Amino acid sequence: MPDLLTTSAFFVEVDGVTVAQFKEASGIDSETAVIEYKESTADGKLLIRKVPGAPKWADIVLKRRMDDSQALWEWRKQVLDGDIDSARRNGSLVLYDSMAAEVARWNFENGWPSHWKGSDLNAGADEVSVEEITITHEGLVRA
């Protein structure tokens, strides 16, 4: 019987280079818009037809333990500095099993960080500092 997949070991690659391991990811989502149109049959019966429209994808939101790496912030800073063409990158979310073998991969195209959030700071709390980044992209496929 194969291992049950857990979601505890996944990494993000950008332009083929592993950037970091993340503790949480959302937005692994693909949708096709539905276009409705009405037509009449020869005997006057009204029909509503549904056809596929444009595909759309949710933004990918990643959360990880904050450390001294500034790679995600530097990527975000390219957008803030107006260098969106250089900031657009292809990447992957990669899921591994308990034996560290790759079992799933989702590739995104032309992604760029549209939002970065640092951890809330509270000296009285005993929580792990978390960094969050939102990647806006132009396509997501399961490889």
OpenMM code with the backbone's topology and positions (N, CA, C; nanometers):
from openmm import Vec3, app, unit

residues = "MET PRO ASP LEU LEU THR THR SER ALA PHE PHE VAL GLU VAL ASP GLY VAL THR VAL ALA GLN PHE LYS GLU ALA SER GLY ILE ASP SER GLU THR ALA VAL ILE GLU TYR LYS GLU SER THR ALA ASP GLY LYS LEU LEU ILE ARG LYS VAL PRO GLY ALA PRO LYS TRP ALA ASP ILE VAL LEU LYS ARG ARG MET ASP ASP SER GLN ALA LEU TRP GLU TRP ARG LYS GLN VAL LEU ASP GLY ASP ILE ASP SER ALA ARG ARG ASN GLY SER LEU VAL LEU TYR ASP SER MET ALA ALA GLU VAL ALA ARG TRP ASN PHE GLU ASN GLY TRP PRO SER HIS TRP LYS GLY SER ASP LEU ASN ALA GLY ALA ASP GLU VAL SER VAL GLU GLU ILE THR ILE THR HIS GLU GLY LEU VAL ARG ALA".split()
positions = [
    Vec3(0.0845, -0.1177, 0.0000),
    Vec3(0.0000, 0.0000, 0.0000),
    Vec3(0.0888, 0.1237, 0.0000),
    Vec3(0.0642, 0.2196, -0.0889),
    Vec3(0.1491, 0.3394, -0.0935),
    Vec3(0.1260, 0.4285, 0.0285),
    Vec3(0.2281, 0.5101, 0.0554),
    Vec3(0.2167, 0.6082, 0.1636),
    Vec3(0.1005, 0.7018, 0.1372),
    Vec3(0.0317, 0.7410, 0.2439),
    Vec3(-0.0651, 0.8495, 0.2319),
    Vec3(0.0150, 0.9781, 0.2190),
    Vec3(-0.0250, 1.0628, 0.1285),
    Vec3(0.0480, 1.1874, 0.1105),
    Vec3(0.0127, 1.2850, 0.2216),
    Vec3(0.1147, 1.3445, 0.2768),
    Vec3(0.0921, 1.4527, 0.3720),
    Vec3(0.1283, 1.5822, 0.3010),
    Vec3(0.0889, 1.6910, 0.3571),
    Vec3(0.1198, 1.8199, 0.2954),
    Vec3(0.2295, 1.8908, 0.3726),
    Vec3(0.3085, 1.8152, 0.4482),
    Vec3(0.4065, 1.8791, 0.5353),
    Vec3(0.5423, 1.9018, 0.4698),
    Vec3(0.5657, 1.8494, 0.3521),
    Vec3(0.6957, 1.8687, 0.2884),
    Vec3(0.6759, 1.9189, 0.1465),
    Vec3(0.6800, 2.0501, 0.1305),
    Vec3(0.6734, 2.1043, -0.0040),
    Vec3(0.7626, 2.2271, -0.0146),
    Vec3(0.8135, 2.2447, -0.1343),
    Vec3(0.9078, 2.3517, -0.1621),
    Vec3(0.8564, 2.4337, -0.2795),
    Vec3(0.9122, 2.5523, -0.2943),
    Vec3(0.8820, 2.6367, -0.4085),
    Vec3(1.0115, 2.6579, -0.4860),
    Vec3(1.0007, 2.6357, -0.6168),
    Vec3(1.1118, 2.6633, -0.7066),
    Vec3(1.0748, 2.7848, -0.7911),
    Vec3(1.1729, 2.8692, -0.8173),
    Vec3(1.1543, 2.9830, -0.9061),
    Vec3(1.2678, 2.9782, -1.0080),
    Vec3(1.2307, 2.9760, -1.1351),
    Vec3(1.3284, 2.9622, -1.2442),
    Vec3(1.4199, 2.8424, -1.2216),
    Vec3(1.3626, 2.7307, -1.1736),
    Vec3(1.4370, 2.6069, -1.1575),
    Vec3(1.5222, 2.5970, -1.0322),
    Vec3(1.5211, 2.6992, -0.9480),
    Vec3(1.6023, 2.6994, -0.8264),
    Vec3(1.5092, 2.6932, -0.7054),
    Vec3(1.5360, 2.6006, -0.6128),
    Vec3(1.4552, 2.5907, -0.4918),
    Vec3(1.4773, 2.7149, -0.4071),
    Vec3(1.3683, 2.7856, -0.3784),
    Vec3(1.3756, 2.9091, -0.3011),
    Vec3(1.3656, 2.8795, -0.1522),
    Vec3(1.2652, 2.8003, -0.1136),
    Vec3(1.2441, 2.7748, 0.0281),
    Vec3(1.1405, 2.6658, 0.0478),
    Vec3(1.1408, 2.6106, 0.1678),
    Vec3(1.0324, 2.5222, 0.2092),
    Vec3(0.9285, 2.6101, 0.2772),
    Vec3(0.8020, 2.5807, 0.2494),
    Vec3(0.6949, 2.6601, 0.3062),
    Vec3(0.6091, 2.5744, 0.3958),
    Vec3(0.5429, 2.6384, 0.4919),
    Vec3(0.4557, 2.5652, 0.5838),
    Vec3(0.3114, 2.5659, 0.5377),
    Vec3(0.2779, 2.6579, 0.4462),
    Vec3(0.1386, 2.6676, 0.4016),
    Vec3(0.1331, 2.7267, 0.2620),
    Vec3(0.0446, 2.6722, 0.1803),
    Vec3(0.0214, 2.7262, 0.0462),
    Vec3(-0.1263, 2.7167, 0.0152),
    Vec3(-0.1796, 2.8197, -0.0479),
    Vec3(-0.3176, 2.8165, -0.0949),
    Vec3(-0.3210, 2.8790, -0.2335),
    Vec3(-0.4304, 2.8593, -0.3037),
    Vec3(-0.4431, 2.9148, -0.4373),
    Vec3(-0.4014, 2.8182, -0.5464),
    Vec3(-0.3900, 2.6910, -0.5128),
    Vec3(-0.3621, 2.5903, -0.6151),
    Vec3(-0.4970, 2.5602, -0.6774),
    Vec3(-0.5357, 2.6467, -0.7714),
    Vec3(-0.6746, 2.6539, -0.8140),
    Vec3(-0.6824, 2.6976, -0.9601),
    Vec3(-0.7636, 2.6274, -1.0364),
    Vec3(-0.7854, 2.6598, -1.1770),
    Vec3(-0.9358, 2.6587, -1.2031),
    Vec3(-0.9816, 2.7546, -1.2809),
    Vec3(-1.1247, 2.7655, -1.3080),
    Vec3(-1.1449, 2.8127, -1.4513),
    Vec3(-1.2546, 2.7714, -1.5106),
    Vec3(-1.2929, 2.8201, -1.6430),
    Vec3(-1.4227, 2.8983, -1.6291),
    Vec3(-1.4221, 3.0201, -1.6800),
    Vec3(-1.5438, 3.1018, -1.6773),
    Vec3(-1.6520, 3.0329, -1.7611),
    Vec3(-1.7770, 3.0479, -1.7197),
    Vec3(-1.8902, 2.9895, -1.7914),
    Vec3(-1.9666, 3.1022, -1.8592),
    Vec3(-1.9873, 3.0872, -1.9894),
    Vec3(-2.0628, 3.1851, -2.0670),
    Vec3(-2.1979, 3.1235, -2.1013),
    Vec3(-2.3034, 3.1933, -2.0658),
    Vec3(-2.4381, 3.1461, -2.0962),
    Vec3(-2.4952, 3.2267, -2.2120),
    Vec3(-2.5613, 3.1587, -2.3024),
    Vec3(-2.6337, 3.2300, -2.4075),
    Vec3(-2.7664, 3.1600, -2.4327),
    Vec3(-2.8615, 3.2378, -2.4779),
    Vec3(-2.9966, 3.1860, -2.5005),
    Vec3(-3.0189, 3.1654, -2.6493),
    Vec3(-3.0913, 3.0592, -2.6797),
    Vec3(-3.1326, 3.0371, -2.8186),
    Vec3(-3.2705, 2.9726, -2.8173),
    Vec3(-3.3383, 2.9862, -2.9263),
    Vec3(-3.4730, 2.9288, -2.9403),
    Vec3(-3.4688, 2.8140, -3.0401),
    Vec3(-3.5452, 2.7111, -3.0111),
    Vec3(-3.5582, 2.6002, -3.1054),
    Vec3(-3.6589, 2.6402, -3.2125),
    Vec3(-3.6711, 2.5547, -3.3123),
    Vec3(-3.7646, 2.5821, -3.4231),
    Vec3(-3.9086, 2.5930, -3.3738),
    Vec3(-3.9408, 2.5215, -3.2644),
    Vec3(-4.0775, 2.5277, -3.2127),
    Vec3(-4.0949, 2.6339, -3.1029),
    Vec3(-3.9932, 2.7222, -3.0869),
    Vec3(-4.0074, 2.8346, -2.9947),
    Vec3(-3.9649, 2.8071, -2.8515),
    Vec3(-3.9115, 2.6902, -2.8237),
    Vec3(-3.8659, 2.6579, -2.6880),
    Vec3(-3.7334, 2.7297, -2.6602),
    Vec3(-3.7251, 2.7928, -2.5418),
    Vec3(-3.6052, 2.8661, -2.5038),
    Vec3(-3.5041, 2.7698, -2.4414),
    Vec3(-3.3824, 2.7751, -2.4899),
    Vec3(-3.2732, 2.6943, -2.4346),
    Vec3(-3.1639, 2.7869, -2.3845),
    Vec3(-3.1029, 2.7479, -2.2750),
    Vec3(-2.9870, 2.8213, -2.2253),
    Vec3(-2.8663, 2.7293, -2.2420),
    Vec3(-2.7738, 2.7715, -2.3240),
    Vec3(-2.6513, 2.6964, -2.3510),
    Vec3(-2.5392, 2.7517, -2.2639),
    Vec3(-2.4511, 2.6634, -2.2221),
    Vec3(-2.3347, 2.7043, -2.1436),
    Vec3(-2.2095, 2.6554, -2.2157),
    Vec3(-2.1184, 2.7476, -2.2372),
    Vec3(-1.9942, 2.7149, -2.3060),
    Vec3(-1.8764, 2.7671, -2.2233),
    Vec3(-1.7606, 2.7046, -2.2409),
    Vec3(-1.6444, 2.7511, -2.1649),
    Vec3(-1.5932, 2.8853, -2.2151),
    Vec3(-1.5558, 2.9692, -2.1201),
    Vec3(-1.4946, 3.0982, -2.1513),
    Vec3(-1.3456, 3.0921, -2.1216),
    Vec3(-1.2926, 3.2019, -2.0773),
    Vec3(-1.1489, 3.2120, -2.0506),
    Vec3(-1.1119, 3.1393, -1.9215),
    Vec3(-0.9951, 3.0761, -1.9201),
    Vec3(-0.9474, 3.0169, -1.7950),
    Vec3(-0.8985, 3.1265, -1.7011),
    Vec3(-0.9031, 3.0981, -1.5711),
    Vec3(-0.8475, 3.1920, -1.4739),
    Vec3(-0.7910, 3.1125, -1.3569),
    Vec3(-0.6958, 3.1740, -1.2889),
    Vec3(-0.6256, 3.1072, -1.1811),
    Vec3(-0.6239, 3.1961, -1.0576),
    Vec3(-0.6318, 3.1330, -0.9440),
    Vec3(-0.6221, 3.2054, -0.8170),
    Vec3(-0.4763, 3.2437, -0.7929),
    Vec3(-0.4548, 3.3482, -0.7163),
    Vec3(-0.3194, 3.3819, -0.6742),
    Vec3(-0.2708, 3.2758, -0.5764),
    Vec3(-0.1429, 3.2481, -0.5793),
    Vec3(-0.0816, 3.1523, -0.4871),
    Vec3(-0.0344, 3.2299, -0.3648),
    Vec3(-0.0764, 3.1869, -0.2471),
    Vec3(-0.0345, 3.2509, -0.1222),
    Vec3(0.0515, 3.1510, -0.0455),
    Vec3(0.1735, 3.1919, -0.0137),
    Vec3(0.2696, 3.1057, 0.0548),
    Vec3(0.3063, 3.1649, 0.1899),
    Vec3(0.3172, 3.0775, 0.2900),
    Vec3(0.3586, 3.1217, 0.4231),
    Vec3(0.4733, 3.0332, 0.4696),
    Vec3(0.5707, 3.0961, 0.5331),
    Vec3(0.6847, 3.0207, 0.5862),
    Vec3(0.7416, 3.0893, 0.7092),
    Vec3(0.8196, 3.0131, 0.7823),
    Vec3(0.8879, 3.0677, 0.8992),
    Vec3(0.9868, 3.1730, 0.8517),
    Vec3(0.9827, 3.2888, 0.9131),
    Vec3(1.0733, 3.3963, 0.8760),
    Vec3(1.2135, 3.3631, 0.9255),
    Vec3(1.3128, 3.3880, 0.8393),
    Vec3(1.4527, 3.3701, 0.8780),
    Vec3(1.5322, 3.4874, 0.8218),
    Vec3(1.6633, 3.4740, 0.8136),
    Vec3(1.7443, 3.5878, 0.7680),
    Vec3(1.7524, 3.6004, 0.6160),
    Vec3(1.6916, 3.5089, 0.5412),
    Vec3(1.6916, 3.5180, 0.3959),
    Vec3(1.6025, 3.6330, 0.3504),
    Vec3(1.6516, 3.7106, 0.2568),
    Vec3(1.5734, 3.8222, 0.2029),
    Vec3(1.5336, 3.7973, 0.0582),
    Vec3(1.5439, 3.6727, 0.0112),
    Vec3(1.5170, 3.6407, -0.1297),
    Vec3(1.3756, 3.6799, -0.1706),
    Vec3(1.2754, 3.6502, -0.0889),
    Vec3(1.1375, 3.6833, -0.1244),
    Vec3(1.1154, 3.8344, -0.1223),
    Vec3(1.1731, 3.9010, -0.0239),
    Vec3(1.1595, 4.0467, -0.0180),
    Vec3(1.2275, 4.1123, -0.1382),
    Vec3(1.3453, 4.0636, -0.1768),
    Vec3(1.4156, 4.1201, -0.2922),
    Vec3(1.3343, 4.1003, -0.4205),
    Vec3(1.2687, 3.9854, -0.4324),
    Vec3(1.1824, 3.9614, -0.5484),
    Vec3(1.0671, 4.0620, -0.5487),
    Vec3(1.0044, 4.0808, -0.4333),
    Vec3(0.8950, 4.1787, -0.4209),
    Vec3(0.9444, 4.3199, -0.4524),
    Vec3(1.0663, 4.3519, -0.4085),
    Vec3(1.1220, 4.4853, -0.4287),
    Vec3(1.1388, 4.5170, -0.5769),
    Vec3(1.1631, 4.4164, -0.6611),
    Vec3(1.1707, 4.4413, -0.8052),
    Vec3(1.0395, 4.5020, -0.8565),
    Vec3(0.9281, 4.4521, -0.8065),
    Vec3(0.7977, 4.5048, -0.8464),
    Vec3(0.7813, 4.6470, -0.7938),
    Vec3(0.8162, 4.6676, -0.6677),
    Vec3(0.8037, 4.8015, -0.6087),
    Vec3(0.8895, 4.9033, -0.6820),
    Vec3(1.0042, 4.8593, -0.7323),
    Vec3(1.0949, 4.9480, -0.8056),
    Vec3(1.0529, 4.9675, -0.9511),
    Vec3(0.9423, 4.9017, -0.9926),
    Vec3(0.8915, 4.9188, -1.1280),
    Vec3(0.9525, 4.8254, -1.2309),
    Vec3(1.0314, 4.7283, -1.1885),
    Vec3(1.0980, 4.6361, -1.2801),
    Vec3(1.0162, 4.5077, -1.2958),
    Vec3(0.8908, 4.5222, -1.3391),
    Vec3(0.7994, 4.4083, -1.3463),
    Vec3(0.8453, 4.3037, -1.4468),
    Vec3(0.9082, 4.3467, -1.5568),
    Vec3(0.9530, 4.2493, -1.6563),
    Vec3(1.0558, 4.1522, -1.5974),
    Vec3(1.1490, 4.2022, -1.5177),
    Vec3(1.2473, 4.1144, -1.4529),
    Vec3(1.1858, 4.0335, -1.3397),
    Vec3(1.0808, 4.0864, -1.2794),
    Vec3(1.0172, 4.0174, -1.1673),
    Vec3(0.9337, 3.8980, -1.2126),
    Vec3(0.8879, 3.8973, -1.3366),
    Vec3(0.8055, 3.7852, -1.3865),
    Vec3(0.8923, 3.6613, -1.3997),
    Vec3(0.8486, 3.5545, -1.3308),
    Vec3(0.9272, 3.4315, -1.3320),
    Vec3(0.8353, 3.3108, -1.3389),
    Vec3(0.8894, 3.2032, -1.3920),
    Vec3(0.8196, 3.0748, -1.3904),
    Vec3(0.8640, 2.9992, -1.2662),
    Vec3(0.7753, 2.9187, -1.2128),
    Vec3(0.8104, 2.8454, -1.0918),
    Vec3(0.7234, 2.7245, -1.0710),
    Vec3(0.7472, 2.6573, -0.9583),
    Vec3(0.6761, 2.5340, -0.9260),
    Vec3(0.6544, 2.5222, -0.7768),
    Vec3(0.5423, 2.4607, -0.7400),
    Vec3(0.5203, 2.4123, -0.6051),
    Vec3(0.5410, 2.2619, -0.6138),
    Vec3(0.6278, 2.2082, -0.5292),
    Vec3(0.6676, 2.0681, -0.5401),
    Vec3(0.6395, 1.9978, -0.4072),
    Vec3(0.5617, 1.8892, -0.4141),
    Vec3(0.5236, 1.8107, -0.2977),
    Vec3(0.6068, 1.6831, -0.2938),
    Vec3(0.6603, 1.6488, -0.1760),
    Vec3(0.7432, 1.5300, -0.1580),
    Vec3(0.6772, 1.4327, -0.0618),
    Vec3(0.7050, 1.3021, -0.0792),
    Vec3(0.6529, 1.2027, 0.0143),
    Vec3(0.7499, 1.1848, 0.1307),
    Vec3(0.7211, 1.0889, 0.2194),
    Vec3(0.8019, 1.0685, 0.3400),
    Vec3(0.9429, 1.0192, 0.3098),
    Vec3(0.9667, 0.9704, 0.1876),
    Vec3(1.0998, 0.9246, 0.1479),
    Vec3(1.1730, 1.0311, 0.0649),
    Vec3(1.1213, 1.1518, 0.0644),
    Vec3(1.1781, 1.2664, -0.0070),
    Vec3(1.1766, 1.2494, -0.1586),
    Vec3(1.0811, 1.1716, -0.2079),
    Vec3(1.0630, 1.1570, -0.3523),
    Vec3(0.9524, 1.2524, -0.3975),
    Vec3(0.9748, 1.3176, -0.5110),
    Vec3(0.8741, 1.4093, -0.5636),
    Vec3(0.7512, 1.3307, -0.6068),
    Vec3(0.6332, 1.3758, -0.5616),
    Vec3(0.5081, 1.3078, -0.5972),
    Vec3(0.4092, 1.3983, -0.6697),
    Vec3(0.4262, 1.5286, -0.6606),
    Vec3(0.3360, 1.6198, -0.7306),
    Vec3(0.4087, 1.7514, -0.7553),
    Vec3(0.3718, 1.8128, -0.8684),
    Vec3(0.4321, 1.9411, -0.9060),
    Vec3(0.3270, 2.0236, -0.9790),
    Vec3(0.3164, 2.1502, -0.9392),
    Vec3(0.2305, 2.2454, -1.0075),
    Vec3(0.3204, 2.3570, -1.0585),
    Vec3(0.3192, 2.3814, -1.1876),
    Vec3(0.4026, 2.4851, -1.2484),
    Vec3(0.3193, 2.6102, -1.2744),
    Vec3(0.3736, 2.7255, -1.2377),
    Vec3(0.3070, 2.8516, -1.2695),
    Vec3(0.3922, 2.9296, -1.3695),
    Vec3(0.3248, 3.0153, -1.4480),
    Vec3(0.3911, 3.0917, -1.5528),
    Vec3(0.3825, 3.2408, -1.5257),
    Vec3(0.4903, 3.3106, -1.5543),
    Vec3(0.4963, 3.4561, -1.5440),
    Vec3(0.4487, 3.5074, -1.4082),
    Vec3(0.4921, 3.4426, -1.3022),
    Vec3(0.4524, 3.4832, -1.1679),
    Vec3(0.5333, 3.6016, -1.1175),
    Vec3(0.4683, 3.6833, -1.0377),
    Vec3(0.5354, 3.7962, -0.9737),
    Vec3(0.4684, 3.8229, -0.8392),
    Vec3(0.5462, 3.8679, -0.7413),
    Vec3(0.4917, 3.8890, -0.6070),
    Vec3(0.4084, 4.0168, -0.5986),
    Vec3(0.2777, 3.9996, -0.5848),
    Vec3(0.1881, 4.1148, -0.5766),
    Vec3(0.1664, 4.1618, -0.4319),
    Vec3(0.2089, 4.0799, -0.3372),
    Vec3(0.1892, 4.1157, -0.1953),
    Vec3(0.2941, 4.0430, -0.1122),
    Vec3(0.3529, 4.1128, -0.0179),
    Vec3(0.4447, 4.0520, 0.0786),
    Vec3(0.4034, 4.1011, 0.2154),
    Vec3(0.4044, 4.0114, 0.3120),
    Vec3(0.3668, 4.0504, 0.4481),
    Vec3(0.4638, 3.9876, 0.5461),
    Vec3(0.5158, 4.0710, 0.6336),
    Vec3(0.5993, 4.0215, 0.7428),
    Vec3(0.5107, 3.9835, 0.8597),
    Vec3(0.5720, 3.9235, 0.9573),
    Vec3(0.4992, 3.8770, 1.0748),
    Vec3(0.4550, 3.9934, 1.1631),
    Vec3(0.3394, 3.9762, 1.2273),
    Vec3(0.3003, 4.0711, 1.3310),
    Vec3(0.3973, 4.0527, 1.4475),
    Vec3(0.4366, 4.1608, 1.5085),
    Vec3(0.5343, 4.1543, 1.6171),
    Vec3(0.4655, 4.1817, 1.7496),
    Vec3(0.4845, 4.0896, 1.8427),
    Vec3(0.4255, 4.1022, 1.9750),
    Vec3(0.5211, 4.0364, 2.0732),
    Vec3(0.5908, 4.1179, 2.1525),
    Vec3(0.6911, 4.0657, 2.2456),
    Vec3(0.6300, 3.9748, 2.3517),
    Vec3(0.4997, 3.9862, 2.3766),
    Vec3(0.4350, 3.9042, 2.4776),
    Vec3(0.3859, 3.7702, 2.4265),
    Vec3(0.3926, 3.7476, 2.2977),
    Vec3(0.3432, 3.6222, 2.2395),
    Vec3(0.4606, 3.5264, 2.2165),
    Vec3(0.4313, 3.3986, 2.2199),
    Vec3(0.5354, 3.2990, 2.1913),
    Vec3(0.5015, 3.2258, 2.0610),
    Vec3(0.4884, 3.3046, 1.9536),
    Vec3(0.4551, 3.2517, 1.8221),
    Vec3(0.5755, 3.2608, 1.7305),
    Vec3(0.5791, 3.1757, 1.6312),
    Vec3(0.6847, 3.1783, 1.5315),
    Vec3(0.6564, 3.2912, 1.4325),
    Vec3(0.7584, 3.3687, 1.3991),
    Vec3(0.7426, 3.4759, 1.3007),
    Vec3(0.7220, 3.4137, 1.1631),
    Vec3(0.6231, 3.4659, 1.0899),
    Vec3(0.5854, 3.4097, 0.9602),
    Vec3(0.5949, 3.5173, 0.8529),
    Vec3(0.6480, 3.4774, 0.7383),
    Vec3(0.6553, 3.5624, 0.6198),
    Vec3(0.5536, 3.5092, 0.5199),
    Vec3(0.4813, 3.5995, 0.4541),
    Vec3(0.3773, 3.5596, 0.3584),
    Vec3(0.4004, 3.6325, 0.2264),
    Vec3(0.3877, 3.5599, 0.1159),
    Vec3(0.4016, 3.6213, -0.0156),
    Vec3(0.2891, 3.5719, -0.1054),
    Vec3(0.2341, 3.6619, -0.1846),
    Vec3(0.1297, 3.6282, -0.2814),
    Vec3(0.1898, 3.6376, -0.4206),
    Vec3(0.1779, 3.5281, -0.4960),
    Vec3(0.2294, 3.5246, -0.6323),
    Vec3(0.1112, 3.5302, -0.7284),
    Vec3(0.1058, 3.6354, -0.8072),
    Vec3(0.0077, 3.6511, -0.9124),
    Vec3(0.0722, 3.5950, -1.0385),
    Vec3(-0.0032, 3.5159, -1.1150),
    Vec3(0.0586, 3.4485, -1.2300),
    Vec3(-0.0417, 3.4378, -1.3439),
    Vec3(0.0051, 3.3812, -1.4566),
    Vec3(-0.0765, 3.3736, -1.5774),
    Vec3(-0.1072, 3.2302, -1.6186),
    Vec3(-0.0953, 3.1377, -1.5266),
    Vec3(-0.1297, 2.9994, -1.5592),
    Vec3(-0.0702, 2.9027, -1.4590),
    Vec3(-0.1448, 2.7976, -1.4275),
    Vec3(-0.1009, 2.6949, -1.3344),
    Vec3(-0.1411, 2.5593, -1.3905),
    Vec3(-0.0442, 2.4687, -1.4016),
    Vec3(-0.0733, 2.3341, -1.4529),
    Vec3(-0.0092, 2.2306, -1.3620),
    Vec3(-0.0744, 2.1172, -1.3511),
    Vec3(-0.0178, 2.0041, -1.2777),
    Vec3(0.0759, 1.9318, -1.3745),
    Vec3(0.2005, 1.9201, -1.3373),
    Vec3(0.3006, 1.8576, -1.4255),
    Vec3(0.3049, 1.7082, -1.4041),
] * unit.nanometer
topology = app.Topology()
chain = topology.addChain("A")
for resn in residues:
    res = topology.addResidue(resn, chain)
    for name in ("N", "CA", "C"):
        topology.addAtom(name, app.Element.getBySymbol(name[0]), res)
